[in-house]
């Protein structure tokens, strides 16, 4: 009887779940004091980066086929913007790479070029007697090129960030835990940008 109740509980969890979820990732604002530089910085974020996303799915079992689309690129851009807001007075994001003359006319000192590298995201579940534990994991590598307004590169780095989140739920709750893991990864990326670029631009 105990296992029959467990089966009915699981069926109730899995019934009616949508098999596709959009997960938008954004970075919270950084808690900092006054900016380090009283100047303007640019970010080159083309549509190919902003629209970059990956599909993650819950592996096996009754949740198999549930896909989660993580908008990683928008999260990387958001993390870069929030990090630079904590370093510079003003941040301008460009979808088209500006020319040196445009940067000079806008009095932009530096421009940062973020790029998405390896991204791994997955979700798994562990079936208990009366509930299911869902775990989401996101691993993100992103590279950054900092250039002067004349186009010369002064600093390049690749940052590696990983986070996970888990809890009780059903199939569609994989979106919640993947979003939590993704947001934690993007927040870690924001803080790493502050530490790396802040040290270089002091």
Secondary structure, 3 states (H helix, E strand, C coil): CHHHHHHHHHHHHHCCCCCEEEEECCCCCCCCCCCCEEEEEEEECCHHHHCCCEEEEECCHHHCCCEEEEEHHHHHHHHHHHHHHCCEEEEEEECCCCCHHHHHHCCEEEEEEEEEEEEEEEEEEEECCCCEEEEEEEEEEEEEEEEECCCCEEEEEEEEEEEEEEEECCHHHHHHHHHHHHHHHHHHHHHHHHHHHHHHCC
